């Protein structure tokens, strides 16, 4: 347990440093205040989420730490995760460059609202964790896994992705950039591809998932999709 917790805290620390580099080096200054505000919200929410999993669901914490293109077993998912990883980097770098060169200007009130939505996205993710201990960061089915159809899963089939999309959409605004929304738009097709490929896999390997698909019609946003 101590080893898992230590690894988790090191991961958070590395993430914070990496995000700081991706924000402030392209911005050309440490006086990029939307960057500091966003970094505080994102890292703070990550710390609270990590602590929650350490206390309430260490097994899920361990599953969530196995992430990234190399952790995926399905070839399509390796491609998807590669592009989404690059996309998340761009989601930080482009707003930082925007700040440096003054491409766009987002009012302070919208920057604040963006940070609120980022925090809300993390809060919803924790709600998903509470409902479903099988939310691995990779596409897989555990030996004891079952279909979860309660809580947010009674509304949409992929509440985790819906929550993640919320904070990803809010990220460019929180960082004070309209141009970052272009990067977000480029990310969306890969996230939709991930969902469709995951559903195909679950329908083939998780008993009861096909019936669940018939009961819960929408994947991300009722009544859109």
N, C-alpha and C positions, 0 to 999 in steps of 0.2 A: 504493500500500500504506500509506504513512504517513497519507494522508488517511482511508482506511478505518479504520485503527487509532485515529486521533484521534477520529473520529466515534463509534467503539465505546466508547472511554473516556469521552467526554462523555455518551453514553447511560447508561452505568453510573452516573456521578456524578449525573445528573439523576434517575435511578431511586432512588438512595439518598436523595437529598434529599426527593423526593416521598413516599417511604415513611416517612421520618422525620416529615414533616409529618402524614401520615395516621395515624400511630401516637400521636405525643406531644401534638398539639393536642387531639384528642378525649379523650385520657387526662387532660388538664388539668395534666400535670406531666411533667418529664423523669425523674422517679424511678419510672418504669414499667420495672422491671428485666426482665420477660419481653420487653418491646418491644426493649430493647437487645440481649438475647441473640438473639432472632429476627433482628433487623436485621443483627447481626454474621454470623450463619450464612448468611442469604440473600444479603447483599451479598458476603460472602467467597466463597461458592460461585459467584456470578455473575462475580466477578473471575477466579477460577480457570478457569471455563468459557470466558470470553471470551479469556483468554490462550491456552488450549488451541487454540481455533479460529484465533486469529491465527497460531499456529505451524504447525498441522497442516492446516487447511482454511479459508483465507481466503474462498474462494467461498461456502462454507456460512455463514460469519459474515455476509457481505454479504446472503445470502438471509434469514437470521434477523433482520436489522435492518429488513427491510421487513415490518412487522407492524401489526396494528390494523384497525379497521373500514374505514378509507378505503383500505387496501392490498388489500382483497379485491375480486375481480372478480364473484363470484357474489352476487346479492342476498341469498340466505338466509344466506350466510356473513357479510355485513355486519351483519345483524341479530344473528346469534349472537355475533359478536365484540363488538358494542356491549354486549350484556347480560353477557357474560363479563367484559368490562373493568369495568363497573359492579360486577359481583359480586366481583371481586378487590379493588376499593376497599373494598367493604363488609366483606370478609373481614378487613381490617385495622382498619377504623373500629369495627365492632361489638365486637371484643374490647377495644379501647382504651376504649370507653364502659363496657364491662363492668367493667374495672379501676377506672374512675373512680367508678362508682356501686355497685360491690360486688354485682353480680347473681349471680355464681357464683364458686366457688373451686376451682381445679385444683391438686392437690398438686405440690410442686416436682419430685418424681421424674417425674411425667407431663409437666411442662413440659420437662424435660431430654430425656425420651424423644421428645417431639414434635420438638424440634430435631434430634435424631439422625435421625429419619425425614425431615425436610426435607433434611438433608444427603444422605441415602441416595437421595432422589428426584432430586436434582441429579446424583449419581454415576451413576445409571441412565440419565439423559438423556445424559450424556457417552458412555456405552457405546453408546447409540443413534446418536449422532453419528459415532462411529468406524465403525459398521456401514453407515450410510446417509448419504451426502453430499447426498442430495436432500431432506432434511427441512426444507423451506421453512416459514416461519412463516405463509404464505398457501397457499390451496388452488390449486395449479398443477401443470403437468407440463412439465418441461424437454425440450428437443429431444433430448437424449441420455439421458434418464431411462430406467431399467429397473426391473423389479420386484426388490426385495431380499427374499430368503427365507431368509437365514442369520442366525446369532446370535439375538438376541431376537425377530427376525421369524419365526423357525421355531417360536416358542411362541405368540405372539399377533400379530395383524395390526397393532396400534397400540401398540407398546411406548412410544412417546413420550407418548401420552395417559395410558397406565397409570402411567408415572413421574410425570407432572405431577399426576395425581389423588392420588398418594401424598403429595406435599408440600403439595398444597392441603388434603387431609384433615388432615394433621398441623399445619397453620398455626394454627387456633384453639387447639388444645391447647398448642402451643409458646408462644402468646400468653396462655395462662392463662385461657381462656374456653370454657365449654361452649356458650354461646349462639352463638358463632361457627359451631358445627356446623350450626345452622339455615341460615346463609348458604351453607355448603358444600352442603347438601342442595338449596338453590335453584339452585346452579350446575350440578349434575350433569345435569339434563335438557338444558341447552344444550350441554354437552360431548358428550352422547350424540347429540344432533341433528347436531352438527358431524361426528361420526364417520360417521353414516349418510349425510349429504349428500356427504361426501368420498368414501366408498366408491362411491356412485352415479357421481360424477364420474370416479373412477379406472377403474371398470369400463368406462366409455364411451371413455376417452381414453388409457389406459396399456396397451399390448399385454401380454398375459399375466396381467393382474391378476385376471381372472375365474377362471382356472385356479388362481392362488394362493389365492383365496378358498376354493376347494374343498379345497385341500391343508391350509390352516391354518384350522381351524374357528372358533377363538375370537378375539374382537376385543380384549378387555381382560384378562379373568381366567378362565383355565381352572379348572373346567369350567362356570363361571357364564354368561359371555356373550362 
